[in-house]
């Protein structure tokens, strides 16, 4: 049994970010392939925020099939709700907890001491409940990713850049407004662009590139190794994750990483997972013609649910792709590993591993999918390994019931 003092020392060094069962399902399809805390909102992933605020070693408590890529350390730690978007005061609330206490907001567990042997979170309800002094920011819906993105870019910008000096912008043909809110990491290149940070900060990550004629408004984040193509128009509240390419017009959207929207076309109020590709002239509608609130597919209900939002575009899960000139209706949800193409507007909910479009779908079978994924990884100098294959095979099985055409064929 750990003494209180020894436990406190261990918990200061180790955090266990857990998937809240009441929240995880509402973040599908993105949480099919990752823990909640691996989602990117702002500049950083949720896990990276906690890491920077605390300096702790992190591990994950998530679905069994994800634990190979996102392992759980079997040791004493403080378990923290992976949907919690921390700020500078969050760790103060957590670190003051005693071993027999659990921090809640209402009925939502935020944090508690945890050993290496617990299999469920039920043990927390037996502890002394401490109610949080202030309401936490919890990522509970897929659209929260773009809805919270502006505020998170601002928070992350302050966190990342505090006490540091930006690299200078040396290109004489680049015009900047609000230069004190622009931060350039080492290796970033900018040529003949316009950067306007008067409405919010602009962050250009390590070895990123902004090409000629690009127009960028903050808040905006371009993460490591990513590229803004020539003539692109990037409106505020947008994050382009690492090793991604973006062109055309983008507004209030998050591309999580390793994904491309390299050509003309509009993407607005949308979230794009990892390893996705949007073909040239792909366009998303983010506003209904009658200005009515947008409904999105809800995996927890098995049907469409009202978001209460007037603006909501495309939610695309990891490894999904679409062909040239694809048109997406307002509030479209695409699962994992789908391939969408053809004339007309495809349906508003496209299941994982669907192959086709408005004319109908067949199934993108695992052997063909793995062949494509291996080629996509190789282009990035990465290896499509057994762990990735096992996760995607599991997702294929988990999503069989949504591919209704398989039942009628």
C-alpha positions in Angstrom: 0.0 0.0 0.0 1.4 3.4 -1.0 1.6 6.1 1.7 -0.2 9.3 0.9 3.2 11.1 0.4 4.6 8.4 -1.9 1.3 8.3 -3.8 1.3 12.0 -4.3 4.9 11.8 -5.8 3.9 9.0 -8.2 0.7 10.7 -9.3 2.6 13.9 -10.0 4.6 11.9 -12.5 1.9 9.8 -14.1 -1.5 10.7 -15.6 -4.0 8.2 -17.0 -6.3 9.8 -19.5 -9.5 7.8 -19.6 -12.4 7.6 -22.1 -15.6 8.6 -20.4 -18.2 5.9 -21.5 -20.9 8.6 -21.5 -19.0 10.8 -23.9 -16.9 8.5 -26.1 -19.8 7.3 -28.3 -20.8 10.8 -29.1 -17.3 11.5 -30.6 -17.6 8.7 -33.2 -16.4 8.2 -35.9 -13.2 9.9 -34.7 -12.9 7.7 -31.5 -13.2 4.5 -33.5 -9.5 4.8 -34.1 -8.2 6.7 -31.1 -8.8 7.5 -27.4 -10.7 10.7 -26.7 -7.6 12.4 -25.5 -5.8 11.8 -28.8 -8.2 14.3 -30.5 -6.7 17.5 -31.8 -8.5 20.7 -30.8 -6.6 24.0 -31.2 -2.9 23.5 -31.9 -2.4 20.5 -29.7 -4.1 17.2 -29.0 -5.9 17.0 -25.6 -3.1 14.7 -24.3 -0.4 17.1 -25.4 -2.2 19.9 -23.5 -2.1 18.0 -20.3 1.5 17.0 -20.9 2.6 20.6 -21.3 0.6 21.9 -18.4 1.8 19.2 -16.0 5.1 17.8 -17.3 3.8 14.4 -16.4 4.1 11.0 -18.2 0.8 10.1 -19.9 -0.9 6.8 -20.7 -4.4 5.9 -21.8 -7.4 4.0 -20.5 -9.4 3.3 -23.6 -11.0 0.4 -25.6 -9.1 -2.9 -25.4 -8.5 -3.0 -29.1 -6.8 0.5 -29.1 -4.5 -0.2 -26.1 -1.7 -1.7 -28.3 -1.1 1.7 -30.0 -2.2 3.7 -26.9 -0.9 1.7 -24.0 -2.0 2.0 -20.3 0.8 2.1 -17.7 -0.1 -0.4 -15.0 0.9 1.8 -12.0 -0.4 4.3 -9.5 -1.6 7.5 -11.3 -4.2 10.2 -11.4 -6.9 9.3 -13.8 -8.2 12.3 -15.7 -11.2 12.5 -18.0 -9.8 12.5 -21.6 -12.5 14.9 -22.8 -11.4 17.6 -20.4 -9.7 20.5 -22.3 -7.4 21.9 -19.6 -6.3 25.5 -18.8 -3.8 26.9 -16.5 -5.9 26.3 -13.4 -7.0 22.7 -14.2 -3.9 21.0 -12.7 -4.3 23.0 -9.5 -7.7 21.3 -9.0 -6.4 17.9 -9.8 -3.1 17.9 -7.9 -4.8 18.9 -4.6 -6.9 15.7 -4.6 -6.3 13.2 -1.9 -6.2 9.4 -2.5 -9.7 8.9 -1.2 -11.3 11.8 -3.2 -12.8 12.1 -6.7 -13.3 15.3 -8.6 -16.7 15.6 -10.2 -18.6 18.3 -12.1 -22.2 17.4 -11.5 -22.3 13.6 -12.3 -19.3 13.7 -14.6 -16.1 12.3 -13.2 -13.1 14.6 -13.9 -10.2 13.0 -11.9 -9.3 10.6 -9.2 -6.4 8.5 -7.9 -6.2 5.2 -9.6 -4.1 2.1 -9.2 -2.9 -0.3 -11.9 -5.5 -2.9 -11.2 -8.9 -1.1 -11.8 -10.9 -2.4 -14.7 -13.8 0.1 -14.6 -14.4 3.6 -13.2 -17.1 2.5 -10.8 -14.6 2.6 -7.9 -14.6 6.5 -8.1 -18.2 6.7 -6.9 -17.2 5.1 -3.6 -14.8 8.0 -2.8 -15.5 11.3 -1.2 -16.9 13.5 -4.0 -15.4 16.9 -4.5 -17.3 19.2 -6.9 -15.2 21.3 -9.2 -15.0 25.0 -8.3 -15.6 26.0 -11.9 -17.2 24.4 -14.9 -14.7 22.5 -17.1 -14.6 22.6 -20.8 -15.5 19.1 -21.9 -15.4 17.9 -25.5 -18.6 16.0 -25.7 -19.8 16.2 -29.3 -18.0 15.9 -32.7 -19.0 19.5 -33.6 -17.3 20.8 -30.4 -14.0 20.1 -32.2 -14.6 23.0 -34.6 -16.8 25.0 -32.2 -14.2 25.2 -29.5 -11.2 25.5 -31.9 -10.8 29.3 -31.8 -10.6 29.4 -28.0 -8.3 26.4 -27.9 -5.9 27.9 -30.5 -5.7 31.0 -28.3 -5.0 29.0 -25.2 -2.5 26.7 -26.9 -0.7 29.7 -28.5 -0.1 31.2 -25.1 1.0 27.9 -23.6 3.4 27.1 -26.5 4.9 30.5 -27.0 5.3 31.8 -23.4 8.9 33.0 -22.8 9.9 32.2 -26.4 10.8 34.4 -29.4 9.3 33.8 -32.8 11.6 33.3 -35.8 11.5 36.4 -38.0 9.6 36.7 -41.3 12.4 37.6 -43.7 10.4 37.5 -47.0 10.0 41.1 -48.2 6.9 40.2 -50.1 4.9 38.8 -47.2 2.5 41.3 -45.5 1.7 40.9 -41.8 -1.0 42.5 -39.6 -0.9 42.1 -35.8 2.6 40.7 -36.1 3.0 40.4 -32.3 0.4 37.6 -32.5 2.3 35.6 -35.2 4.7 32.9 -34.1 7.0 31.2 -36.5 8.8 28.0 -35.5 12.2 26.9 -36.8 12.3 25.8 -40.4 8.9 27.4 -41.4 8.9 29.1 -44.8 6.6 31.9 -46.0 6.6 33.4 -49.5 4.5 36.3 -50.7 1.6 35.7 -48.4 -0.8 37.8 -46.3 -1.0 37.0 -42.6 -3.7 38.8 -40.6 -3.5 38.1 -36.9 -5.6 41.1 -35.8 -8.5 38.8 -35.0 -6.5 36.1 -33.3 -3.1 34.4 -33.2 -1.4 32.7 -36.2 0.9 29.8 -35.4 3.2 28.3 -38.1 4.8 25.0 -36.9 8.2 23.6 -37.4 9.1 23.0 -41.1 5.7 24.1 -42.3 5.3 26.1 -45.5 3.0 28.9 -46.7 3.2 29.3 -50.4 2.8 32.3 -52.7 -0.5 34.1 -52.7 -1.9 32.5 -49.6 -4.3 34.5 -47.5 -4.5 33.6 -43.8 -6.6 35.0 -40.9 -6.2 34.1 -37.3 -6.9 32.3 -35.1 -5.1 29.8 -37.3 -2.7 26.9 -36.6 -0.5 25.2 -39.2 1.2 22.3 -37.5 4.6 20.7 -38.1 5.5 19.8 -41.7 2.2 21.0 -43.2 1.7 23.2 -46.3 -0.7 25.9 -47.3 -0.7 25.7 -51.1 -0.6 28.7 -53.5 -3.5 31.0 -53.5 -5.3 29.3 -50.6 -7.8 31.3 -48.5 -7.7 30.2 -44.9 -10.3 31.9 -42.7 -10.0 32.0 -38.9 -10.7 29.4 -36.3 -8.9 26.7 -38.4 -6.3 24.1 -37.6 -4.3 22.2 -40.2 -2.7 19.2 -38.4 0.8 17.9 -38.9 2.0 16.7 -42.3 -1.1 17.9 -44.2 -1.6 19.9 -47.3 -4.4 22.5 -47.8 -5.6 24.6 -50.6 -8.8 26.4 -51.8 -11.0 27.9 -49.1 -11.2 26.7 -45.5 -13.2 28.2 -42.6 -13.5 27.1 -39.0 -12.4 23.6 -39.6 -9.9 21.1 -38.1 -7.8 18.7 -40.1 -6.3 16.3 -37.6 -3.1 15.3 -39.5 -1.6 13.4 -42.4 -4.5 14.5 -44.5 -4.8 16.5 -47.8 -7.3 19.0 -49.1 -4.7 20.3 -51.6 -7.0 21.8 -54.3 -9.8 24.4 -54.8 -13.1 23.8 -53.1 -14.8 24.9 -49.9 -14.5 23.2 -46.5 -16.4 24.9 -43.6 -17.3 24.1 -40.0 -15.9 20.6 -40.6 -13.6 18.0 -39.0 -11.4 15.8 -41.1 -9.6 12.8 -39.4 -6.1 11.5 -40.2 -5.0 9.9 -43.5 -7.9 11.4 -45.4 -7.8 12.9 -48.9 -10.3 15.3 -50.5 -10.2 15.3 -54.3 -10.0 18.5 -56.4 -13.0 20.8 -56.2 -14.6 18.9 -53.3 -17.2 21.2 -51.7 -19.0 21.0 -48.4 -22.2 22.8 -47.6 -22.2 24.2 -44.1 -25.5 26.0 -44.2 -29.0 24.7 -45.2 -30.9 26.6 -47.8 -33.8 27.2 -45.3 -31.3 28.2 -42.5 -32.7 25.4 -40.3 -30.6 23.8 -37.5 -28.4 21.1 -38.8 -28.9 17.4 -37.9 -26.0 15.0 -37.7 -25.8 11.2 -37.5 -25.5 10.2 -33.9 -23.9 6.8 -33.3 -25.3 6.6 -29.8 -28.9 7.0 -31.0 -28.6 5.1 -34.3 -30.1 8.1 -36.1 -29.9 11.8 -36.8 -29.9 14.3 -33.9 -30.4 18.0 -33.9 -27.2 19.8 -33.2 -28.8 23.2 -32.7 -26.1 24.6 -35.0 -26.9 26.7 -38.1 -23.4 26.1 -39.5 -22.1 22.5 -39.7 -20.3 20.8 -42.6 -18.5 17.5 -42.9 -17.3 15.0 -40.3 -14.9 12.5 -41.9 -13.4 9.6 -40.0 -9.8 8.4 -40.5 -8.6 6.9 -43.7 -11.7 8.1 -45.7 -11.3 9.7 -49.1 -13.4 11.3 -51.8 -13.0 11.8 -55.6 -12.9 15.0 -57.6 -15.9 17.3 -57.7 -17.5 15.5 -54.7 -20.4 17.5 -53.2 -21.3 17.0 -49.6 -24.7 18.1 -48.1 -24.9 20.1 -44.9 -24.2 17.9 -41.9 -22.6 14.9 -43.6 -21.0 12.2 -41.4 -18.5 9.7 -43.0 -17.1 6.8 -41.1 -13.7 5.2 -41.2 -12.1 3.9 -44.4 -14.8 5.0 -46.8 -14.2 5.9 -50.4 -16.8 8.3 -51.9 -17.0 9.3 -55.5 -19.4 9.9 -58.4 -22.1 12.4 -59.5 -24.7 13.9 -57.3 -24.9 14.4 -53.5 -24.2 11.2 -51.5 -26.3 10.5 -48.4 -25.8 12.4 -45.2 -24.5 9.4 -43.3 -21.9 7.2 -45.0 -20.9 4.1 -43.0 -17.3 3.0 -42.5 -15.7 1.1 -45.4 -18.3 2.2 -47.9 -17.3 2.3 -51.5 -19.4 4.4 -53.9 -21.7 7.5 -53.8 -25.1 8.8 -54.7 -25.6 5.8 -57.1 -25.1 3.3 -54.3 -22.5 1.6 -52.2 -20.6 -1.6 -52.0 -18.1 -2.6 -49.3 -14.4 -1.6 -49.3 -13.1 -5.0 -48.2 -10.2 -5.3 -45.7 -7.7 -6.7 -48.2 -8.2 -3.8 -50.6 -8.3 -1.3 -47.8 -5.0 -2.5 -46.3 -3.4 -2.4 -49.7 -4.4 1.3 -50.1 -3.4 2.2 -46.5 0.0 0.6 -46.9 0.6 2.7 -50.1 -0.6 5.9 -48.3 1.7 5.2 -45.3 4.6 4.5 -47.6 4.2 8.0 -49.3 4.8 9.5 -45.8 7.7 7.3 -45.0 5.7 5.4 -42.4 5.0 1.7 -42.0 1.5 0.2 -42.0 2.1 -2.3 -39.2 0.2 -5.2 -37.5 -1.2 -2.9 -34.8 -2.7 -0.5 -37.3 -4.1 -3.4 -39.3 -5.7 -5.0 -36.2 -7.4 -1.8 -35.1 -8.9 -1.2 -38.6 -10.0 -4.8 -38.8 -11.8 -4.4 -35.5 -13.5 -1.2 -36.7 -14.6 -3.1 -39.8 -16.3 -5.6 -37.6 -17.8 -3.0 -35.2 -19.4 -1.2 -38.1 -20.9 -4.1 -40.0 -24.4 -3.3 -39.0 -24.3 0.1 -40.7 -23.5 -1.4 -44.1 -27.1 -2.3 -44.9 -26.4 -3.2 -48.5 -24.4 -6.2 -47.3 -27.7 -7.5 -45.8 -29.6 -7.3 -49.0 -27.0 -8.6 -51.4 
